[in-house]
Amino acid sequence: MISDWLTFKQRESKSGLTFDVIDYDEKSAENSKIINEDFKNILIQNTLDYDILKQLAESLGWEKTKQEFILKTIPKKKNMKKGRFGEILSSSILEEFHNYSIPIHKLQYVISTDQSLPGTDLIAIKKNDSEILEMCFVEAKVRTGYDINAISEAFEQLENDIHDGIPTMLRFVMARLAEKKDPILQLMINYHLSRRIDRDTFRIVGLYDKKHWNQKSLTNLTKITSGFRNKLVVDVIQINDLKNKVEQFYKSIGWELDE
């Protein structure tokens, strides 16, 4: 459970910020075992559909399933591995802390090592039995060094979704739901046809090494979001020794980061 590792708190509204900010901190710096075990499970869930995973494991055994169908889709390049780590964490905090559901995990459709799928990192939704109440477009950035522009770059990607009639990631999600004959597809079609774009929300997840986080990242973002009408949330996750934690996670599942 991510809640065994992280705690979060929404910042009080401050003058000058045009968006909500939620801060996340580690409960303990000495928790690599918790991180690795949690992320192993989440990586598996994000990589293979549960029914397929179950059938493969029953037929091939768990070890061969892991080697042939999970690990072979993990990228070898350092930056892509960090990006995947950020996507996995983003989906986890949305589901566990903020009651969203992820209709399609994009990583389940990665075919080969270092393959990159287009569009926003993920779409999260809140719904009832009859309609989608909110659709959230999420972009994640992972930085182990100093970078005050990453969050602004994430916003620019999200802004492209606003100007696109049907954003790339939404088309991707809807196509995958159609393949699965998932009833959520009809709710998404109804949502789009009713033009409830006012319910669209946007979220930036910034995962930083604690010693390299700088408040100027939010100041820079404010400069380009002053006229933004939809709800925008920035999740700021500060992790001690982030680079080493990411490396240790991949080593724990049998992959080392390329330099």
N, C-alpha and C positions, 0 to 999 in steps of 0.2 A: 504494500500500500504506500502510495506517495506521501500520505499523511504521516507515515512513520518517519519520513525523512524531512519534509518541508512543513513550514507553517506560513500562513499568509495574513495580510492585513491591508485593508483598503485605506489609502491616504485620505485625510481630510481635504476638502476642497481648498485650493490655494489660488490666490489671485494670479492671473497670467496663464494658467494651464487651461487648455480648451478640451481636455479629455480626462477620463478617470485613470488613476494609477493604483495598481495593486502590487505591493511588495511581498516577496517571498524570501525567507531565510531558512537556513538549515537548523534543525533542532540540535544537532550535534555534528561537529566536524569529523568525528570518528565513527562513520557509519558506512564505510565502503561496502560492507557485506550486504546491508540493507539495499543500497543502491543497485548493486550488481544483481541480486536476486529479483528485485522488483523489475528491473529493466530486462532481464532475461525473459520473464513471463510476458511483459508488455510487448517486447520485440516479437515473440512468437505469435501473440494475438494479432499484432499489426501486419505480420508477414503472411500468414496463412489463415484462410477461413477455417473455423473450428471443425466443421463437418469433414472437410478435406483432410485436415491435420489428424483427426481421429482415425479415419480410414487408412491413411498412410502409415501411421504409427502401428496400427493393428496388423497391417500387412508386412511392413518392412522392419518394424522395430523402431524405437525412439531414436537411437543413435544415428542410424542411416537416414532417417527422415530429417533430422537436424542437419546432418552434413550435406545432403543432396538438395533439400528444398528450402532450408532457412539460411544457412551460412553462405551458400553460393549466390545469394542475392545481396549480401552485405558488401558495400563498396570498399575498395582498397585505398582510395585516395583519402588523405587526412581531412580535407575540408568537407568532402561529402559525408564522411563518417560523423563529423561534428554536426552537420546539418541534419542527418537522420536522428541523431541523439536529441536534437532540439525538437524535431517533429514529434518524436515519441513522447517526450516530456510535455509538450504542448497539449497533445490529445489527452494525456493522463490528467493534467491539472484541470482541464475543462470538464472532463467526465466526473472526476472524483470530488473536486472542490466546488464546481459551479453548475452541476446538474445538466450539462449538455450531453447530447449523444452524438456519436460520429457515424453517420449512415454508411460511409465507405471509407475504409482505411486505405489510402493510396498505395502504401507499401506492399499491400497484397498483390498489386498488379505490376510490380517491378519484375522483369524477366531475367535480367542479367546483372552482373557486377557493374557498378558505376553508371547504371542507367538512370537518367534524370527524367522525371515526368513533368509536364508543363503546368503552368498556372500557380495559383495560390496554394500554400502548403496543405490546408485542409478546410473543410466546411463542417461546422457544428450546428446542430439544430436543437430547438426546444419545441415540443409538440404535445398535443393531446390526441385523442383517438380520431378526431375529425379534421384537424388542420395543423399546419406548422405555425407556431406562434412567433418564432424568431429564427432567422437564418444568419449565422455568424461566419464571416470570412476571416481566416486566421493566417498570419504570416509570422514565421519564427526566424530569429537571428541568433546565432551562437558566436560569441566573441571571447577568446581566451587572452586577447591582448587589448590595448587601448584603441577604442574606435567610437567616436561620438556621433558618427553619421549612420550607423547601421540601422537604427530605429527609423530614421527618416527615409532610408532606402526601402525599408519594409512598407512604410506608408505609401510610397510611390507605386509599389506593386499592387497594394490594395486599391489604390485610387483607379488603377486601370480596370479593376472589376466594376467600378461604379459606371464607367463610361462604356462598358461592353454590355450590349443588350442581354446576352446570356454569357456570363463569364466562362472562361475555359474550364475552370475547375468544376463549375456547376454542370456544364455539358458532360464532363467526364463522369461525375457522380451519377447523373441521371442515366447515362448509358450503362454503367455498371449495375445500377438498380434494375434496369430493364432486363439485363441478362439474367439476373437472379430472380426475376419476377417478384420483386419486393414491393409490397403495397405502399411503402413510403413514396415510391415514384409518383403515384397519383397525387399525393399530398403536395409534392414539390411542383408538379404541373399546375395544380390549383393555385398554389401560392404565387407562382410566376404570372399566371394568367390574370389573377385578381389585382396584379400590380401593387402588391403590398410591399413595395421596395422600402417604404418608410420603416418597416420592421427589420430591414437589414441592419446588422451591426458589424463592427469591424474591430479586430483585435490584433495587437502586436505582442508577441512573446519575445522578450529580450533576455537571453541567458548569458550571463557575464561572470567572468572571474571577479571575485569580490574586490580585489585590489585594483582592478582596472575600470570599475564602474565609475561614471562621471555624470553628475546631474545635468551637465551641458547637453547630454543626449536628449533630454526632455525639453530643454530650452530651444534647441534647434528644431525639434518636432513642432513645437508651438508656433514657430514662425511660418510653417507651411500648412497648418490646419485651422487657421483662424476663421476661414469661411466654410469649414466642413460641417455639414448639417446632420449627418448620421451619427449615431453613438459610436464613440471610439474608446477602447480600453487598452491600456498598456500594462502588461504584466512584466515586472522587473524582477528577475530571479538572480540573486547573487550567491555564488557558490565558491567556497574556499578551494583553492588549488583545482580549478575546473579542468584544466588541460590534463592533469594527472588522473582525475576521476574518470574522464572520458576514455583515456587510454586503458585504465585498469578494467573498465567495463568490457571493452572489446577483447582484451586479453583473457578475461574470465570466460568468454565464449569461444576462445580459440583463434581470435584474429588480432593481429597487431597493426597499429597505424603505420603506414608508410611515411617516411620522411620526405 
